[in-house]
Amino acid sequence: MGVGGEAVGGALAQAGLDVVGIEAELVGGECPYWGCIPSKMMIRAGNLLAEARRVPGMAGQVDGITPDWAPVAQRIRHEATDDWNDQVAVDRFSGHGGRFIRGRAQILGPDRVEVPGHGMYVARRGLVISTGTVPTVPPIDGLADTPYWTNREAVSAAELPASLVVLGGGAIGLEIAQTYRRFGVDVSEVEAADRLLALEEPESSALISEVLEGEGITVHAGSKVTQVRHDGRFHVTAHGVDEPISAERLLVATGRQPGLDQATLERIGVDPEPGLQVDQRLRATDGVWAVGDVTNKGAFTHIATYQADLVVADILGRDHPGADYRAVPRVTFTDPEVGAVGLTETQARAHRIRVITGTTHVPSSARGWLHKAGNYGFIKLVLPQPYRLVVRRAADRHHSHLP
C-alpha cells in the first residue's frame, strides 16, 4: 500500500469493487515518511544555510550563521509524517470503501493471499502487487554486524552525528551527504564506480563532485569498500584509500531492490530468474498486476501514480494506451539539482543511435550571470543526428557534392 498501491486500491474501491488493502508498515510507503517529502524538507533547510553563506559580496554581510537541526527534525516529525503515523492515509482508503488489513501478507498464488492473524483472502478479479523496494546492502566483510544506517535512519534522526561516511554516490547518498555537511557534519563519500551519479552524464558527475568537495565533503570515487569495522565508531577500508575512513555513523545508500522474493514469484507463476516483469498493461501474469517501484521501471512517485491509472483502467476493462517510459523525468535534488529526461549520450550510443550534442553553461547565460553566487550548472541536449541532405546543382555534377 505504497503510493501506487494506495492509488489503485482507493480508485477501485470507489468504482465499487470489493478491495482489501494489506500493509505491514505505513500506508503511503517510502515517499511520504522517509523519501520524497521529509528528505526535501531536509534539503530545503540545507539550501537556506547555503544561500545565507552566499550573501557576502552580493547583499551585505551575514554574521553568526548557526545551523540547528532541531527545527528540521521537528518539522519532519510533526508536519511531514505525523510522528510516522499513517492513520490519515488508512482513513482515506477506508473512506473510499476499501477494507484495510495491518499485517504482512504471504502471497500463496495468483488469486490468494494469507495474512497471519487475519486469515485467507481469495480474489475474484485479481491481485495487485505493490511491495516497493528495500535497500540493497552489499556483501562487504563485517558490514552486516554493524549498526549501519539506511536512508530511513538518516531522515528520521533527531540529532546529527559529528561525522558520517556515505557508501554510494547515487541520488539518495548525495542528497543526504550534502544536507548533513551543510549542517556541520564531517562527511566522506565513497563510490565504487569511477564517478558519482554514474548513470547520468559525465559532465554532471564532474560538476557535482567539484561542488561537494568545495563544500568540504571528501569524495572517494572508484573506491570499492572491502571491509567495515565498528568499535563505537565505524572504520571503512576501501581500495585506493590509504587509511580506513573513520566516522561516528555509516550510511549505506548503494541502491534498492524489489521487495519480492523468488518463492513468491514462483507461486504466482513468474520465472524468478529475470524477476518480476510487467507488460504495457502492468500485468505480470493472468490476473496479477504490479505497480510502483517493484516493477523496476524507475523508483519515482510519478511513475507509481502513472502506472496506477493504467492498472485501474485495465482492471475495470477501460481502453488505455499502455505504459510508455520513453520520456521519464528524473532529478537528484542536490545543489545544483541534476535533472534529466530521456537517454544520456552514453545510453543513446549504446542503443546505436547516432547523436549530436550541445552544451551551454549556466554562468555564461544572462540568468546565470545575474545570479552570480551559486550559479553552477549547465544544460546539455542530446539529439538524434539528422540525415545529411546532399544538394547537387546540375552544373556541379562532376564536382564534389555539397553537404
TATA-V965759 format. One record per backbone hydrogen bond with DSSP energy under -0.5 kcal/mol. NH is the residue of the N-H (numbers start at 1). CO is the residue of the C=O. Records with the same first field share a line. If there is no record, write none. Layout:
BEGIN
NH->CO, CO
END
This chain:
BEGIN
2->130
3->28
6->2
7->3
8->4
9->5
10->6
11->7
12->8
13->9
14->10
15->11
16->13
17->12
19->17
21->19, 99
23->101
28->1
29->26
33->29
34->30
35->30
37->31
39->35
40->36
41->37
42->38
43->39
44->40
45->41
46->42
47->43
48->44
49->45
50->46
51->47
52->48
53->49
54->50, 51
55->52
57->60
58->55
59->55
66->64
67->65
73->69
74->70
75->71
76->72
77->73
78->74
79->75
80->75
81->76
83->77
85->81
90->86
91->87
92->88
93->89
94->90
95->91
96->92, 93
97->94
98->93
99->19
100->98
101->21
103->23, 101
105->103
106->114
107->105
108->106, 112
109->112
112->109
113->121
114->106
115->119
116->104
118->115
119->115
121->113
123->111
127->287
129->127, 289
130->128
134->257
136->255
137->135
138->136
140->138
141->226
143->140
144->140
145->142
146->143
148->146
149->250
154->150
155->151
156->152
157->153
164->186
165->249
166->188
167->165, 251
168->166, 190
170->253
174->170
175->171
176->172
177->173
178->174
179->175
180->176
181->177
182->178
183->179, 180
184->181
185->180
186->162
187->185
188->164
189->218
190->166
191->220
197->169
200->197
204->201
205->201
206->202
207->203
208->204
209->205
210->206
211->207
212->208
213->209
214->210
215->211
216->213
217->212
218->187
219->217
220->189, 218
221->219
222->191, 193
223->191
224->222
226->237
227->237
228->141
229->235
231->233
234->247
235->229
236->245
237->227, 235
239->224
241->238
242->240
245->236
246->244
247->234
249->163
251->165
252->149, 250
253->167, 251
254->136
257->134
259->132
260->258
265->261
266->262
267->263
268->264
269->266
270->265
275->271
279->283
282->279
284->288
285->288
288->285
289->127
290->282
291->129
295->292
296->293
300->298
304->300
305->301
306->302
307->303
308->304
309->305
310->306
311->307
312->308
313->309
314->310
315->311
316->312
317->314
318->313
323->280
328->325
329->327
330->340
332->338
333->331
334->332
338->332
339->337
340->330
342->328
348->344
349->345
350->346
351->347
352->349
353->348
354->352
356->383
358->381
360->379
362->377
363->377
364->361
365->362
368->362
369->365
370->366
371->367
372->368
373->371
375->372
379->360
381->358
383->356, 381
385->354
390->388
391->389, 402
392->390
396->393
397->394
399->396
402->391
END
